Amino acid sequence: MMVGVGGTGKSTVAKLAAYIQDCHFMKPHISRGYQNFEFREDLKKACMNAGIKGEKVVFFLTDNIVKVRIANSSEGDSKLKNKMYSIHVISCLVLNG
């Protein structure tokens, strides 16, 4: 986990570290219509690449994704919020998706 003020190079450092370690760098591309379904699909793809294909994966999340997209999800997505907050993501993705 990297914490810092925006514009300090966290993304650049993460990309460099992923390259040095021969990891696949995945960062969700946020658009106006990006919602929890798209987030779940991006995260599922990263987990499948890491688990099934055996790739080394860096899944880069910004504070905007966590604060806005996950925290403001609907009541129906409370399971996803709880799983994300407790870092038990995979069972929520595979069993419900």
N, C-alpha and C positions, 0 to 999 in steps of 0.2 A: 504494500500500500504506500502510495506517495501522497503527501499532503503539501499544499503550497498555494500561494496566490496565483490566480490566472495569469498566463503569459510568462511563466517562469521556466518553461521547457520540460514539464513533466511528460508530455506526450512524446517529445523528441527523445528524451532519455529512455523511456519505455520502449520505443521503436528500436533504438540503438541496442539496448540490452537484449531484446528479442532477436535481433539480427546476429549479435555476437553468440547467443546461445542456440542459434538455428531454430528459432521458434516462429510459428505462424502468428502474425500480429493481427488481431481482429478488433475493430472498433466500430460499434454501431453507428450508422449514418442517420442522424436525427433529422427529420423533416417535420413539417407541420402536422402531417397525418400519422406520425410515428406514435403508436400506442403500445399498450402492454402485450398485445398479441405479437406484434413485430419484435418487441424486446424478447419475449419468450422464444420466438423462432431463432433469433440471433444467438441467444444463449444456448439453445438446444443444439444449434449447428456447432458451436464451439465445443460443447461437451461431447458430441458425437465424434468430432474430429480428434479430440484428445483420447476418448475412451475406446472407440471402435477402430479408428484408423491408426491410433497410436502416435499421433502427431503431438509435438510440444506446442502448446497454444498459450498465447497471452491475450486475454480478453480485457480490453481497456475500457473502463467505465469512467465517465466524467461525473462531477457532482450534479450536473443538470439532469442526467438520466436518473440518478438515484433519487434526488429531491423531487423533481417534477413528475416524471413518468411513473415511478414506483410508489412514492408517497401519496400521490393524488389519484391512485387507481380506485376503481369502483369497489363497492362493498363485496361484489362477487370475486374480486381478486385479492381478498384479504389473505387467502392461503399463500398466494405468491409473495405478498408483502412479508408475511411471517417467515416464510422460507428464506427470502433474501436477507432479512435482518438477522436470522440465526445462521446463515451461511450453509443451509441444508437445501441447496437448490435442485440438485439432480432428481431426487425422488418426485418433487413437485412437477418437473418438466416431463418426465417419462410417464408417470402414472396418470397425469391429467391431460397430456397433450398428444 
